[in-house]
Amino acid sequence: MALFSAIVTAVILTSQLIGIWVNSAIPLHTTIELNNLIHLTHIRNYGGIFGIAQGMGWVFGLVSISLLLAVIAYLWFGKEVRRYEYICFGFIVGGGGSNILDRLVYGSVIDFINIQQIPYWNYIFNTADLMVHVGIWPMLILSFLAQPSATHSENSPE
């Protein structure tokens, strides 16, 4: 749990500090073009993932808190929790916690990473969202790789 807690804390601090910088350095609804691919566009998300249900951010905040508490309970009370789960869930909970903190402090989530040149992609996200993905994708891959082989069971005829 110490490793999990350290990752959560580092992700929240990093995401919040970057959000504070965006909030103070980039005026709302303006863009800084870093290159053809990456723009920094300061917007506020008052809804949920991909901007759905604008004005209902509190619902997503409550759902997020419930999910984060469930993850913490799983890690705390789980009997066969693997080390990679503590690491991956650290990134996921840290990212989710940072977005919850944004909602509490600002009433919305500060989004600013604007990737260009991707067909059918027009979403703007933040560091916390990126950290959730840093946790989710390795978790999924490692979970599939770590599954015991189902080809031979004790009761199967040979």
N, CA, C and O of each residue as an XYZ file, in Angstrom:
632
protein
N       0.824     -1.209      0.000
C       0.000      0.000      0.000
C       0.862      1.264      0.000
O       0.417      2.319     -0.453
N       2.090      1.160      0.505
C       2.965      2.335      0.527
C       3.309      2.781     -0.892
O       3.305      3.976     -1.188
N       3.606      1.824     -1.765
C       3.905      2.147     -3.157
C       2.686      2.760     -3.840
O       2.803      3.766     -4.539
N       1.533      2.162     -3.640
C       0.278      2.686     -4.176
C       0.063      4.129     -3.714
O      -0.227      5.002     -4.531
N       0.202      4.382     -2.417
C      -0.001      5.721     -1.855
C       0.986      6.733     -2.420
O       0.621      7.877     -2.690
N       2.230      6.315     -2.598
C       3.248      7.219     -3.154
C       2.915      7.595     -4.592
O       3.067      8.754     -4.978
N       2.465      6.632     -5.386
C       2.102      6.918     -6.774
C       0.883      7.833     -6.825
O       0.864      8.799     -7.587
N      -0.132      7.536     -6.019
C      -1.335      8.391     -5.969
C      -0.948      9.821     -5.636
O      -1.381     10.758     -6.307
N      -0.139      9.993     -4.609
C       0.274     11.336     -4.181
C       1.057     12.046     -5.283
O       0.805     13.217     -5.565
N       1.998     11.350     -5.905
C       2.811     11.963     -6.973
C       1.946     12.371     -8.159
O       2.137     13.448     -8.724
N       0.995     11.517     -8.542
C       0.128     11.823     -9.680
C      -0.771     13.015     -9.361
O      -0.925     13.910    -10.192
N      -1.361     13.038     -8.179
C      -2.228     14.160     -7.808
C      -1.432     15.460     -7.772
O      -1.870     16.471     -8.322
N      -0.273     15.441     -7.133
C       0.541     16.659     -7.051
C       0.960     17.145     -8.437
O       0.849     18.333     -8.741
N       1.436     16.239     -9.266
C       1.867     16.617    -10.615
C       0.704     17.190    -11.424
O       0.824     18.251    -12.036
N      -0.415     16.480    -11.418
C      -1.586     16.922    -12.188
C      -2.102     18.264    -11.688
O      -2.464     19.126    -12.489
N      -2.140     18.445    -10.384
C      -2.639     19.698     -9.834
C      -1.693     20.863    -10.119
O      -2.141     21.963    -10.443
N      -0.396     20.625    -10.000
C       0.564     21.698    -10.292
C       0.507     22.107    -11.761
O       0.576     23.295    -12.077
N       0.380     21.132    -12.659
C       0.253     21.462    -14.078
C      -1.057     22.202    -14.329
O      -1.089     23.146    -15.119
N      -2.137     21.788    -13.669
C      -3.417     22.485    -13.797
C      -3.343     23.922    -13.307
O      -3.917     24.822    -13.921
N      -2.641     24.137    -12.207
C      -2.459     25.506    -11.687
C      -1.687     26.341    -12.709
O      -2.023     27.499    -12.958
N      -0.648     25.742    -13.296
C       0.120     26.456    -14.317
C      -0.772     26.806    -15.513
O      -0.754     27.947    -15.976
N      -1.545     25.851    -16.016
C      -2.438     26.102    -17.158
C      -3.414     27.207    -16.804
O      -3.646     28.116    -17.600
N      -3.988     27.131    -15.609
C      -4.979     28.111    -15.175
C      -4.399     29.523    -15.122
O      -5.104     30.496    -15.392
N      -3.130     29.636    -14.777
C      -2.535     30.969    -14.656
C      -1.821     31.439    -15.932
O      -1.696     32.644    -16.151
N      -1.354     30.513    -16.773
C      -0.536     30.902    -17.933
C      -1.296     30.926    -19.255
O      -0.890     31.625    -20.182
N      -2.380     30.183    -19.356
C      -3.120     30.110    -20.618
C      -4.547     30.598    -20.358
O      -5.305     29.934    -19.651
N      -4.914     31.734    -20.915
C      -6.290     32.220    -20.708
C      -7.314     31.202    -21.204
O      -7.077     30.485    -22.176
N      -8.442     31.153    -20.526
C      -9.525     30.246    -20.887
C      -9.914     30.434    -22.352
O     -10.014     31.564    -22.829
N     -10.129     29.344    -23.056
C     -10.543     29.310    -24.467
C      -9.483     29.851    -25.421
O      -9.814     30.342    -26.500
N      -8.224     29.767    -25.034
C      -7.145     30.144    -25.954
C      -6.223     28.941    -26.148
O      -6.232     27.997    -25.358
N      -5.432     28.999    -27.212
C      -4.571     27.882    -27.589
C      -3.144     28.353    -27.790
O      -2.890     29.419    -28.352
N      -2.227     27.538    -27.319
C      -0.807     27.715    -27.621
C      -0.409     26.526    -28.483
O      -0.555     25.377    -28.066
N       0.090     26.796    -29.678
C       0.503     25.730    -30.589
C       1.959     25.396    -30.326
O       2.842     26.214    -30.582
N       2.217     24.189    -29.812
C       3.596     23.755    -29.587
C       4.220     23.270    -30.888
O       5.378     23.570    -31.181
N       3.444     22.517    -31.666
C       3.851     22.052    -32.998
C       2.588     21.618    -33.738
O       1.483     21.819    -33.232
N       2.729     21.026    -34.923
C       1.548     20.620    -35.688
C       0.701     19.583    -34.970
O      -0.502     19.488    -35.214
N       1.312     18.812    -34.095
C       0.616     17.733    -33.418
C       0.011     18.157    -32.078
O      -1.129     17.803    -31.779
N       0.756     18.905    -31.276
C       0.328     19.193    -29.901
C       0.021     20.672    -29.720
O       0.856     21.540    -29.975
N      -1.190     20.927    -29.276
C      -1.619     22.272    -28.892
C      -2.032     22.228    -27.428
O      -2.502     21.201    -26.937
N      -1.857     23.335    -26.743
C      -2.370     23.473    -25.381
C      -3.562     24.422    -25.450
O      -3.396     25.617    -25.698
N      -4.755     23.894    -25.232
C      -5.988     24.660    -25.328
C      -6.694     24.594    -23.982
O      -7.146     23.523    -23.577
N      -6.796     25.702    -23.293
C      -7.396     25.740    -21.967
C      -8.918     25.796    -22.077
O      -9.487     26.787    -22.535
N      -9.560     24.718    -21.650
C     -11.024     24.685    -21.575
C     -11.429     24.138    -20.209
O     -10.592     23.639    -19.456
N     -12.696     24.234    -19.906
C     -13.249     23.666    -18.674
C     -14.303     22.643    -19.031
O     -15.157     22.885    -19.883
N     -14.239     21.505    -18.380
C     -15.223     20.449    -18.573
C     -16.126     20.411    -17.346
O     -15.695     20.042    -16.254
N     -17.366     20.793    -17.539
C     -18.358     20.802    -16.459
C     -19.191     19.525    -16.470
O     -20.179     19.411    -15.745
N     -18.786     18.570    -17.294
C     -19.516     17.312    -17.409
C     -18.611     16.143    -17.104
O     -17.789     16.187    -16.189
N     -18.782     15.079    -17.902
C     -18.020     13.861    -17.676
C     -17.080     13.561    -18.818
O     -16.662     14.459    -19.549
N     -16.756     12.314    -18.964
C     -15.814     11.868    -19.984
C     -16.283     12.311    -21.362
O     -17.466     12.217    -21.689
N     -15.355     12.787    -22.153
C     -15.606     13.314    -23.495
C     -16.599     14.477    -23.477
O     -17.224     14.775    -24.494
N     -16.744     15.132    -22.328
C     -17.601     16.310    -22.235
C     -19.086     16.016    -22.198
O     -19.892     16.932    -22.363
N     -19.480     14.756    -21.984
C     -20.911     14.457    -21.951
C     -21.551     15.012    -20.685
O     -20.886     15.205    -19.668
N     -22.839     15.260    -20.766
C     -23.655     15.703    -19.635
C     -23.082     16.958    -18.963
O     -22.877     16.983    -17.749
N     -22.831     17.986    -19.759
C     -22.311     19.244    -19.211
C     -23.239     19.761    -18.109
O     -24.462     19.705    -18.237
N     -22.656     20.251    -17.053
C     -23.412     20.753    -15.911
C     -23.723     19.670    -14.889
O     -24.271     19.962    -13.827
N     -23.379     18.427    -15.196
C     -23.651     17.308    -14.290
C     -22.361     16.737    -13.710
O     -22.299     15.558    -13.362
N     -21.353     17.561    -13.609
C     -20.062     17.105    -13.110
C     -20.131     16.508    -11.727
O     -19.342     15.623    -11.396
N     -21.052     16.971    -10.918
C     -21.184     16.442     -9.555
C     -21.546     14.957     -9.578
O     -21.114     14.201     -8.708
N     -22.335     14.536    -10.568
C     -22.687     13.121    -10.681
C     -21.437     12.301    -10.961
O     -21.218     11.255    -10.349
N     -20.616     12.787    -11.896
C     -19.388     12.077    -12.227
C     -18.421     12.098    -11.039
O     -17.672     11.145    -10.825
N     -18.445     13.176    -10.280
C     -17.621     13.242     -9.074
C     -18.026     12.196     -8.052
O     -17.168     11.535     -7.468
N     -19.330     12.038     -7.829
C     -19.817     11.032     -6.873
C     -19.511      9.613     -7.343
O     -19.093      8.768     -6.551
N     -19.718      9.356     -8.625
C     -19.404      8.031     -9.170
C     -17.909      7.768     -9.039
O     -17.502      6.667     -8.666
N     -17.091      8.771     -9.343
C     -15.634      8.616     -9.253
C     -15.193      8.325     -7.827
O     -14.354      7.452     -7.603
N     -15.743      9.039     -6.872
C     -15.391      8.798     -5.465
C     -15.743      7.372     -5.080
O     -14.955      6.696     -4.419
N     -16.917      6.909     -5.485
C     -17.339      5.533     -5.172
C     -16.389      4.512     -5.782
O     -15.994      3.551     -5.122
N     -16.022      4.722     -7.046
C     -15.110      3.787     -7.711
C     -13.727      3.785     -7.061
O     -13.121      2.728     -6.886
N     -13.230      4.970     -6.705
C     -11.910      5.044     -6.080
C     -11.906      4.363     -4.714
O     -10.937      3.694     -4.354
N     -12.981      4.531     -3.958
C     -13.097      3.849     -2.662
C     -13.161      2.337     -2.836
O     -12.600      1.592     -2.033
N     -13.847      1.881     -3.892
C     -13.911      0.442     -4.171
C     -12.533     -0.110     -4.524
O     -12.176     -1.206     -4.091
N     -11.763      0.632     -5.300
C     -10.405      0.194     -5.658
C      -9.537      0.112     -4.405
O      -8.804     -0.859     -4.212
N      -9.622      1.125     -3.566
C      -8.822      1.125     -2.334
C      -9.207     -0.057     -1.450
O      -8.332     -0.704     -0.875
N     -10.508     -0.348     -1.331
C     -10.956     -1.505     -0.540
C     -10.418     -2.804     -1.136
O      -9.969     -3.686     -0.405
N     -10.462     -2.920     -2.452
C      -9.923     -4.118     -3.113
C      -8.438     -4.296     -2.790
O      -8.001     -5.394     -2.447
N      -7.669     -3.216     -2.899
C      -6.237     -3.310     -2.634
C      -5.959     -3.598     -1.161
O      -5.031     -4.337     -0.834
N      -6.749     -3.026     -0.291
C      -6.520     -3.175      1.148
C      -6.897     -4.579      1.642
O      -6.177     -5.188      2.435
N      -8.037     -5.073      1.157
C      -8.559     -6.343      1.677
C      -8.341     -7.534      0.738
O      -8.596     -8.676      1.121
N      -7.873     -7.277     -0.484
C      -7.680     -8.360     -1.444
C      -6.637     -9.350     -0.982
O      -5.622     -8.979     -0.392
N      -6.902    -10.627     -1.260
C      -6.004    -11.675     -0.784
C      -4.857    -11.954     -1.739
O      -3.762    -12.310     -1.304
N      -5.092    -11.798     -3.025
C      -4.055    -12.117     -4.005
C      -3.794    -10.935     -4.938
O      -3.790    -11.090     -6.159
N      -3.579     -9.771     -4.364
C      -3.310     -8.576     -5.158
C      -1.858     -8.629     -5.615
O      -0.945     -8.846     -4.819
N      -1.669     -8.427     -6.895
C      -0.316     -8.470     -7.456
C       0.324     -7.086     -7.395
O      -0.365     -6.067     -7.342
N       1.645     -7.072     -7.405
C       2.396     -5.813     -7.311
C       2.012     -4.851     -8.429
O       1.852     -3.657     -8.175
N       1.859     -5.337     -9.658
C       1.508     -4.453    -10.763
C       0.150     -3.802    -10.556
O      -0.093     -2.707    -11.064
N      -0.749     -4.466     -9.809
C      -2.059     -3.864     -9.541
C      -1.917     -2.629     -8.642
O      -2.586     -1.619     -8.861
N      -1.053     -2.714     -7.642
C      -0.810     -1.543     -6.789
C      -0.271     -0.385     -7.621
O      -0.681      0.762     -7.443
N       0.650     -0.693     -8.528
C       1.258      0.346     -9.362
C       0.231      0.936    -10.325
O       0.049      2.152    -10.380
N      -0.432      0.074    -11.079
C      -1.403      0.548    -12.071
C      -2.564      1.285    -11.417
O      -2.969      2.352    -11.877
N      -3.097      0.712    -10.346
C      -4.199      1.389     -9.655
C      -3.734      2.697     -9.025
O      -4.539      3.611     -8.850
N      -2.456      2.804     -8.682
C      -1.928      4.072     -8.179
C      -2.095      5.188     -9.194
O      -2.504      6.295     -8.845
N      -1.777      4.898    -10.458
C      -1.952      5.890    -11.521
C      -3.434      6.188    -11.765
O      -3.817      7.342    -11.957
N      -4.258      5.148    -11.756
C      -5.689      5.324    -12.005
C      -6.334      6.147    -10.888
O      -7.059      7.104    -11.163
N      -6.078      5.784     -9.647
C      -6.670      6.505     -8.514
C      -6.105      7.920     -8.418
O      -6.839      8.857     -8.101
N      -4.820      8.085     -8.685
C      -4.236      9.428     -8.670
C      -4.868     10.329     -9.718
O      -5.203     11.477     -9.428
N      -5.034      9.819    -10.931
C      -5.680     10.604    -11.987
C      -7.130     10.917    -11.661
O      -7.580     12.053    -11.811
N      -7.853      9.903    -11.217
C      -9.251     10.132    -10.835
C      -9.368     11.099     -9.664
O     -10.241     11.966     -9.643
N      -8.481     10.939     -8.695
C      -8.493     11.838     -7.539
C      -8.190     13.279     -7.926
O      -8.776     14.209     -7.372
N      -7.284     13.466     -8.868
C      -6.969     14.819     -9.325
C      -8.164     15.466    -10.014
O      -8.436     16.649     -9.805
N      -8.880     14.699    -10.833
C     -10.073     15.253    -11.476
C     -11.163     15.581    -10.460
O     -11.870     16.577    -10.606
N     -11.299     14.749     -9.435
C     -12.256     15.041     -8.362
C     -11.848     16.326     -7.650
O     -12.693     17.173     -7.360
N     -10.567     16.472     -7.372
C     -10.071     17.681     -6.719
C     -10.335     18.919     -7.570
O     -10.721     19.963     -7.042
N     -10.129     18.812     -8.891
C     -10.474     19.914     -9.802
C     -11.938     20.304     -9.642
O     -12.258     21.488     -9.541
N     -12.822     19.319     -9.619
C     -14.261     19.597     -9.495
C     -14.570     20.307     -8.177
O     -15.399     21.215     -8.131
N     -13.895     19.882     -7.109
C     -14.133     20.512     -5.806
C     -13.580     21.930     -5.743
O     -14.223     22.821     -5.188
N     -12.391     22.148     -6.307
C     -11.730     23.455     -6.226
C     -12.291     24.442     -7.247
O     -12.583     25.589     -6.911
N     -12.443     23.991     -8.500
C     -12.812     24.898     -9.590
C     -14.258     24.745    -10.063
O     -14.755     25.587    -10.811
N     -14.928     23.692     -9.639
C     -16.278     23.429    -10.123
C     -16.287     22.785    -11.491
O     -17.353     22.573    -12.069
N     -15.107     22.468    -12.022
C     -14.964     21.841    -13.335
C     -13.568     21.234    -13.408
O     -12.727     21.451    -12.535
N     -13.348     20.469    -14.470
C     -12.032     19.886    -14.705
C     -11.293     20.767    -15.715
O     -11.854     21.154    -16.740
N     -10.039     21.077    -15.416
C      -9.206     21.866    -16.330
C      -8.623     20.917    -17.375
O      -7.810     20.051    -17.050
N      -9.042     21.083    -18.629
C      -8.504     20.278    -19.725
C      -7.664     21.175    -20.625
O      -7.963     22.359    -20.775
N      -6.605     20.613    -21.228
C      -5.711     21.471    -22.022
C      -4.897     20.741    -23.078
O      -4.370     21.395    -23.978
N      -4.768     19.424    -23.015
C      -3.954     18.708    -24.005
C      -4.819     18.467    -25.235
O      -5.821     17.754    -25.183
N      -4.410     19.074    -26.332
C      -5.193     19.073    -27.566
C      -4.329     18.480    -28.675
O      -3.471     19.165    -29.232
N      -4.557     17.211    -28.994
C      -3.775     16.516    -30.003
C      -4.444     16.700    -31.369
O      -5.639     16.450    -31.526
N      -3.665     17.136    -32.337
C      -4.161     17.392    -33.690
C      -3.764     16.241    -34.621
O      -3.012     15.347    -34.233
N      -4.270     16.276    -35.828
C      -3.896     15.351    -36.901
C      -4.360     13.916    -36.671
O      -3.823     12.999    -37.292
N      -5.335     13.698    -35.802
C      -5.881     12.362    -35.604
C      -7.305     12.382    -36.152
O      -8.143     13.135    -35.656
N      -7.590     11.572    -37.162
C      -8.939     11.580    -37.740
C     -10.015     11.247    -36.695
O      -9.844     10.341    -35.879
N     -11.101     11.980    -36.737
C     -12.270     11.780    -35.857
C     -11.967     12.018    -34.380
O     -12.735     11.583    -33.522
N     -10.888     12.684    -34.071
C     -10.520     12.966    -32.677
C     -10.537     14.470    -32.475
O      -9.763     15.189    -33.106
N     -11.402     14.948    -31.612
C     -11.437     16.376    -31.299
C     -11.602     16.606    -29.805
O     -12.233     17.574    -29.381
N     -11.033     15.713    -29.015
C     -11.166     15.796    -27.569
C      -9.945     16.478    -26.961
O      -8.823     16.345    -27.451
N     -10.196     17.201    -25.894
C      -9.130     17.857    -25.138
C      -9.148     17.224    -23.752
O     -10.211     17.069    -23.152
N      -7.983     16.860    -23.247
C      -7.904     16.153    -21.979
C      -6.821     16.764    -21.110
O      -6.239     17.784    -21.479
N      -6.539     16.162    -19.964
C      -5.552     16.726    -19.047
C      -4.565     15.659    -18.578
O      -4.654     14.496    -18.971
N      -3.638     16.070    -17.743
C      -2.609     15.169    -17.231
C      -3.228     14.029    -16.430
O      -2.781     12.887    -16.531
N      -4.245     14.329    -15.640
C      -4.891     13.296    -14.833
C      -5.504     12.217    -15.727
O      -5.386     11.027    -15.433
N      -6.156     12.624    -16.813
C      -6.722     11.652    -17.755
C      -5.622     10.772    -18.347
O      -5.790      9.561    -18.488
N      -4.507     11.389    -18.687
C      -3.369     10.657    -19.230
C      -2.861      9.629    -18.222
O      -2.524      8.506    -18.598
N      -2.803     10.006    -16.940
C      -2.333      9.094    -15.901
C      -3.285      7.909    -15.718
O      -2.844      6.796    -15.431
N      -4.582      8.146    -15.884
C      -5.542      7.041    -15.818
C      -5.213      6.022    -16.914
O      -5.241      4.815    -16.671
N      -4.907      6.505    -18.107
C      -4.538      5.601    -19.202
C      -3.204      4.916    -18.953
O      -3.028      3.755    -19.322
N      -2.261      5.617    -18.332
C      -0.972      5.008    -17.974
C      -1.205      3.818    -17.034
O      -0.434      2.859    -17.047
N      -2.248      3.880    -16.234
C      -2.578      2.767    -15.343
C      -3.448      1.706    -15.983
O      -3.234      0.517    -15.752
N      -4.424      2.105    -16.783
C      -5.399      1.151    -17.325
C      -4.782      0.194    -18.337
O      -4.975     -1.017    -18.235
N      -4.044      0.717    -19.311
C      -3.563     -0.146    -20.399
C      -2.590     -1.218    -19.928
O      -2.764     -2.378    -20.301
N      -1.573     -0.894    -19.128
C      -0.723     -1.983    -18.622
C      -1.510     -2.964    -17.743
O      -1.247     -4.166    -17.760
N      -2.472     -2.445    -16.979
C      -3.299     -3.314    -16.131
C      -4.047     -4.337    -16.986
O      -4.061     -5.527    -16.669
N      -4.661     -3.875    -18.059
C      -5.392     -4.793    -18.935
C      -4.459     -5.829    -19.559
O      -4.751     -7.025    -19.549
N      -3.351     -5.367    -20.094
C      -2.415     -6.283    -20.757
C      -1.856     -7.299    -19.763
O      -1.837     -8.498    -20.040
N      -1.404     -6.820    -18.614
C      -0.831     -7.724    -17.619
C      -1.873     -8.665    -17.036
O      -1.555     -9.809    -16.710
N      -3.101     -8.208    -16.901
C      -4.169     -9.072    -16.390
C      -4.431    -10.226    -17.348
O      -4.630    -11.360    -16.914
N      -4.433     -9.944    -18.646
C      -4.643    -11.015    -19.619
C      -3.458    -11.976    -19.648
O      -3.640    -13.188    -19.764
N      -2.255    -11.439    -19.545
C      -1.067    -12.291    -19.565
C      -0.937    -13.130    -18.303
O      -0.376    -14.225    -18.343
N      -1.447    -12.628    -17.186
C      -1.296    -13.303    -15.903
C      -2.370    -14.360    -15.654
O      -2.285    -15.088    -14.665
N      -3.368    -14.465    -16.513
C      -4.433    -15.446    -16.318
C      -3.873    -16.862    -16.464
O      -3.086    -17.139    -17.368
N      -4.289    -17.746    -15.567
C      -3.829    -19.136    -15.702
C      -4.417    -19.765    -16.962
O      -5.515    -19.416    -17.394
N      -3.694    -20.663    -17.517
C      -4.140    -21.326    -18.737
C      -5.379    -22.154    -18.450
O      -5.415    -22.925    -17.491
N      -6.379    -21.994    -19.275
C      -7.638    -22.730    -19.094
C      -7.678    -23.976    -19.974
O      -8.714    -24.635    -20.054
N      -6.579    -24.309    -20.632
C      -6.597    -25.441    -21.553
C      -6.582    -26.780    -20.829
O      -7.108    -27.767    -21.344
N      -5.984    -26.826    -19.641
C      -5.963    -28.066    -18.880
C      -6.531    -27.809    -17.491
O      -6.004    -26.986    -16.742
N      -7.590    -28.502    -17.153
C      -8.123    -28.410    -15.798
C      -8.067    -29.798    -15.177
O      -7.893    -30.793    -15.881
N      -8.209    -29.862    -13.895
C      -8.096    -31.149    -13.187
C      -9.186    -32.124    -13.594
O      -8.970    -33.336    -13.586
N     -10.352    -31.607    -13.948
C     -11.488    -32.485    -14.227
C     -11.690    -32.766    -15.707
O     -12.642    -33.458    -16.069
N     -10.839    -32.258    -16.561
C     -11.072    -32.462    -18.000
C     -10.537    -33.824    -18.405
O      -9.480    -34.250    -17.939
N     -11.277    -34.511    -19.282
C     -10.790    -35.820    -19.764
C      -9.598    -35.628    -20.682
O      -9.508    -34.626    -21.392
N      -8.687    -36.584    -20.668
C      -7.494    -36.469    -21.498
C      -7.502    -37.439    -22.623
O      -6.563    -37.470    -23.418
